[in-house]
Amino acid sequence: MEQGSENARRKLHKTLKPSWVFAIALGSSVGWGAFILPGDWIRDSGPLGAIIGLGIGALIMMIIASSYGVMIKKFPVSGGGFTYAFIAAGKVWAFICGWFLSLGYISIVALNASALTLLLKFLAPGFMKQGYLYSVAGWDVYVPEILIASVLILLFALINSTGTSVSGKIQFYFSVLLVAGVVLLGFFTFSVADQPLTNLQPFFKGNQSILTSVLVILAIAPWAYVGFDNVPQAAEEFNFSPRKATMLIVASLFTSFLIYAIMIGLTGWTFPSLTAVGTGDLWLTGEVVRSALGIGGLAVMAVAIVMGIFTGLNGFFMSSSRLLFSMARARALPNFFRTMTKENQTPVWGIWFVALITLPTPWFGRQALTWIVDMSSTGVSVAYFFTCLAAYKVLAWNKEKTGREIAPMKKFLALIGMIASGAFLALLLVPNSPAALSTPSYILLLAWAVVGGIFYLAIRKRYNSLTQEETEYYVLGKTIESEVMDTTDEPKKDDRAPLFNASS
């Protein structure tokens, strides 16, 4: 494809192996939270309540992943939620979904960069608390955390600029170290504990019902597993059949759940009482590992956490830049976002734009950053909904619906996924729900929506200048109708029906 042609549809190189894609999904799903938050989850729900909640959450994500697999197989292009929202509901909803999803991805890059400073504050508080600058929402900002987070952002921007042949490979190695560290920690803490299963009691939080204990944790499932949806962003770069995508996503979700379960388990099963290791106000799981396994165990955990942070940074740098590339290809963003390097066809300006946007975030303090991440979770849930809606539309219940793949079970799962996505949105947006956004997050969500509305008005004429067929070509590489018709049933031309009438 000619890079100099304004109207040429630019494509990404197919360099990603199945093991690399699995690592992208796993490493993006499991980050610092799996190591830092188990103590909070145990206090909120009890160890078994937390494990059950995350287990049910993983199953729901697998149901949603079924729809992602359907869409990746039929439309193996970058864009993810933006692309699928276009298929399901047209240009306007595609822009809305892409606008909020891009913020979600970019903010997670910033959050992962700051997570390393959180670990260092525990391991080397004397070094990290030098050069005090100011406080934001109760969070003290120091010079070392700004410098370290900034270096990380620039480093992974540079790595991603070299192409997926490099970033995909290191993602795999990072993920291997992550899994190995968690397995070692789980094995040795279980071995040194006198009565590990007895130590887990009480299994649920005593002053609330079992159902409440489970729901409190289930509500955070979209956040806990966000990252598996990075796979469709990389679909255009698969060097293997897109049919394997569902298996890779489901396998990554199951592995992610096991990592969460092990970390919750070792926080609870190592000692008879959490008070045996102190208050744990800063980091209970770290205190447990240090008390049980000493500095060696803490070193293993530190390596696992760093690998979780690095895989999150690497995965979301890739997905956010591919999302911006896909939106620019559809003329929803300026042309420079679809500029690619000649050597490896990497959307380099999207990568460095993400770096530019995230570099100022360490200066605002971690508490302010969590407000952005919390409200951007709505964008991820919206993407889940439109992916399931798109899958529901391209599948058929029975042979009476000619021209589409006949897959009643997948279509039923897509329907369940739509309901689950709506429920997750309600948990985030309805006041007094277990996962309701904080007031600052509500304000930021409204502000981002207003900015998006203004930006859409500015680009609306350009965005809508393309015909439906032209947009389908730039987004998908072919028309929706021709792709939907590409089934094993080989229906006749006269039987073909359009997927939807998108007039937006």
ROTI-178044 format. One record per residue (C-alpha): residue in three letters; x, y, z. Coordinates in steps of 0.25 Angstrom, whole numbers, plus 5000, padded with zeros to 4 digits. Layout:
% ROTI-178044
ALAXYZ
...
***
This chain:
% ROTI-178044
MET500050005000
GLU500650134996
GLN500950225008
GLY500850355000
SER499350334995
GLU498350415003
ASN497250315000
ALA498050185002
ARG497550095013
ARG498750075021
LYS499049935027
LEU499849885039
HIS500849775037
LYS500449635042
THR501549595052
LEU500849545064
LYS500949405068
PRO499849335077
SER500749325089
TRP501049475088
VAL499549505087
PHE499249415099
ALA500349495106
ILE499649635102
ALA498349585108
LEU498849525121
GLY499949635123
SER498949745121
SER497849685130
VAL498749655142
GLY499449775147
TRP499849835160
GLY498449815166
ALA498649665167
PHE499749695177
ILE499449815184
LEU497949805186
PRO497649665192
GLY497749715206
ASP496649815203
TRP495749705196
ILE495849615208
ARG495449725217
ASP494249755208
SER493749615205
GLY494649515212
PRO495649425204
LEU494549325198
GLY493649435195
ALA494649515188
ILE495149385180
ILE493649355176
GLY493349495172
LEU494549495163
GLY494249355158
ILE492849395154
GLY493449525148
ALA494449435139
LEU493249355134
ILE492449475130
MET493749535123
MET493849395116
ILE492349405111
ILE492749545106
ALA494049495100
SER493149395092
SER492649525084
TYR494049575083
GLY494449445076
VAL493249455067
MET493549595062
ILE495049565061
LYS494849445052
LYS493949525043
PHE494649665044
PRO496149635047
VAL496449785047
SER496949885058
GLY495949975065
GLY495249875075
GLY494049945081
PHE494150065071
THR494049965059
TYR492949885066
ALA492050005070
PHE492150045055
ILE491649915051
ALA490549905061
ALA490050055061
GLY490750145051
LYS491750255051
VAL491250345063
TRP491250225073
ALA492550175068
PHE493150315071
ILE492550315085
CYS493050185088
GLY494450215082
TRP494550345090
PHE494250285103
LEU495050155100
SER496350235096
LEU496250305110
GLY496150175117
TYR497350115110
ILE498250245111
SER497950265126
ILE498350115129
VAL499650145123
ALA499850265133
LEU499350175144
ASN500350065142
ALA501450165140
SER501150215154
ALA500950075160
LEU502450055160
THR502650175169
LEU501650115179
LEU502449985180
LEU503750065182
LYS503050145193
PHE502850015200
LEU504249965197
ALA505050085198
PRO504250195205
GLY505550275209
PHE505950295194
MET504550315189
LYS504150425199
GLN505250525195
GLY504950655188
TYR503550685193
LEU502750775184
TYR501250785188
SER500050705191
VAL498850665182
ALA497550615189
GLY498450565201
TRP499550495192
ASP500950555194
VAL501650575181
TYR503150555181
VAL504250575170
PRO504650425169
GLU503250375166
ILE503150475155
LEU504450445149
ILE504250295150
ALA502850295144
SER503350385132
VAL504550305129
LEU503650175128
ILE502650245119
LEU503750295109
LEU504350155110
PHE503150075106
ALA502750185095
LEU504150155089
ILE503950005090
ASN502650005083
SER503150095073
THR504049985068
GLY502849905064
THR502149785070
SER503249685066
VAL503949745078
SER502849785087
GLY502149655085
LYS503349575088
ILE503649645101
GLN502249635105
PHE502349485105
TYR503549485113
PHE503049585123
SER501749495125
VAL502549365127
LEU503349435139
LEU501949485144
VAL501349355144
ALA502549285150
GLY502649385161
VAL501249365165
VAL501349215165
LEU502649215174
LEU501949305184
GLY500749225185
PHE501449095186
PHE502449145197
THR501449215205
PHE500449095205
SER501649005209
VAL502149095221
ALA500749115227
ASP500349015238
GLN498849005234
PRO498649085221
LEU497149055219
THR496849085234
ASN497549215233
LEU496649255222
GLN495449265232
PRO494549335232
PHE494249315218
PHE493349435216
LYS493249565223
GLY492449545236
ASN491549665237
GLN490949645223
SER490249545215
ILE491049445205
LEU490249505193
THR490749645197
SER492149595199
VAL492149535185
LEU491549655178
VAL492449755184
ILE493649685177
LEU492849645165
ALA492549795162
ILE494049825159
ALA494149705149
PRO494249805137
TRP495349875143
ALA496049745148
TYR496049685135
VAL496149805126
GLY497249775116
PHE496749645109
ASP496049745100
ASN497449785095
VAL497349655086
PRO496449715076
GLN497349845075
ALA498449745070
ALA497549665061
GLU498049725048
GLU499449685052
PHE499149535055
ASN500149445047
PHE499149335049
SER497649295047
PRO496749395055
ARG495849275058
LYS496849245070
ALA496549385076
THR495449335085
MET496249215091
LEU497449315094
ILE496549415101
VAL495849305109
ALA497149245113
SER497749375117
LEU496449415126
PHE496549275133
THR498049295135
SER497749435140
PHE496749385150
LEU497649275155
ILE498749385158
TYR497649475166
ALA497249345173
ILE498649315177
MET498949455182
ILE497649465190
GLY497949325196
LEU499349345200
THR498949475207
GLY497949395215
TRP498549255217
THR499949285221
PHE499649335236
PRO498549295245
SER498149445247
LEU498449565238
THR498849635251
ALA500049545252
VAL500749635241
GLY500349765246
THR499249865242
GLY499649855227
ASP499149995224
LEU500150015213
TRP500249875207
LEU499649755214
THR500049655204
GLY501549705204
GLU501549695219
VAL501049555218
VAL502149515208
ARG503249585215
SER502849525229
ALA502749385223
LEU503849375213
GLY504749485216
ILE505449575207
GLY505549465196
GLY504049455196
LEU503849605195
ALA504949605183
VAL504149505176
MET502849575178
ALA503549705174
VAL503949645161
ALA502549595158
ILE501949725161
VAL502949795152
MET502649695141
GLY501149725143
ILE501349875142
PHE502249855129
THR501249765122
GLY500149865125
LEU500949985120
ASN501349905107
GLY499949845105
PHE499249975106
PHE500250065098
MET499949965087
SER498449965088
SER498250115090
SER499150145078
ARG498450045069
LEU497050105074
LEU497550245070
PHE498050185057
SER496750125054
MET495950245057
ALA496850335048
ARG496650235037
ALA495150255038
ARG495450405038
ALA494950415052
LEU496350475056
PRO497350555049
ASN498250495039
PHE499550485046
PHE498950375055
ARG499050285043
THR500450315040
MET501350195040
THR502750165040
LYS503250105026
GLU504149995033
ASN503049925041
GLN501749995038
THR501550045052
PRO500650155056
VAL501750235062
TRP501050365064
GLY499950305072
ILE500950235081
TRP501650375084
PHE500350445085
VAL500050345096
ALA501350375103
LEU501150525101
ILE499750515108
THR500250425119
LEU501550505123
PRO500850615131
THR500050515139
PRO501050475150
TRP501050625154
PHE499550615158
GLY499750505168
ARG499250365168
GLN497950395175
ALA497550495164
LEU497950385154
THR497050285160
TRP495850375158
ILE496150375143
VAL496250225142
ASP495050205150
MET494150285141
SER494850235129
SER494350095133
THR493050135127
GLY493750135113
VAL494149995114
SER492749945118
VAL492150025106
ALA493149955097
TYR492749825103
PHE491249855100
PHE491449895086
THR492349775083
CYS491249675088
LEU490249755080
ALA491049745068
ALA491249595070
TYR489749585072
LYS489449645059
VAL490449565050
LEU489949435056
ALA488649365053
TRP487749275062
ASN487449175051
LYS487449155036
GLU486249245033
LYS487249365035
THR488049335022
GLY489349405019
ARG489849405033
GLU490649295042
ILE489649205049
ALA490149205063
PRO488949205073
MET489849185085
LYS490849295081
LYS489649385079
PHE489049345092
LEU490449375099
ALA490449515092
LEU489049545098
ILE489549505112
GLY490849595109
MET489949715106
ILE489149695118
ALA490449675127
SER491049805120
GLY489849885124
ALA489849835138
PHE491349875139
LEU490950015134
ALA489850025144
LEU490849985155
LEU491750095151
LEU490750205149
VAL489550175158
PRO489850255172
ASN489950165184
SER490350035176
PRO491549955181
ALA492450015170
ALA491750155168
LEU492750255163
SER493250365173
THR492850505171
PRO494150555165
SER493950435155
TYR492550475151
ILE493050615149
LEU494250575140
LEU493250475132
LEU492350595129
ALA493550685125
TRP494050575116
ALA492750565110
VAL492650715107
VAL493950715101
GLY493650595092
GLY492350665088
ILE493150795084
PHE494150715077
TYR493150635069
LEU492450765064
ALA493850805059
ILE494050685051
ARG492650645048
LYS492750695034
ARG494050625030
TYR493550495038
ASN492250495030
SER492850535017
LEU493150385014
THR491950295009
GLN491550175016
GLU492250085007
GLU493550175008
THR493550165023
GLU493350015023
TYR494550005014
TYR495450095022
VAL494950025035
LEU494849885031
GLY495549875018
LYS494249825011
THR492749845012
ILE492049795024
GLU491049715015
SER492149645008
GLU492849605021
VAL491549555027
MET491249465015
ASP492649395016
THR492049275024
THR492149125022
ASP490749125017
GLU491049205004
PRO489649265002
LYS489249304989
LYS489349454985
ASP487849474984
ASP487749424999
ARG488649535004
ALA488149635013
PRO488849765019
LEU489249755033
PHE488649885037
ASN488350025030
ALA489350115036
SER488950255032
SER489750325043
***
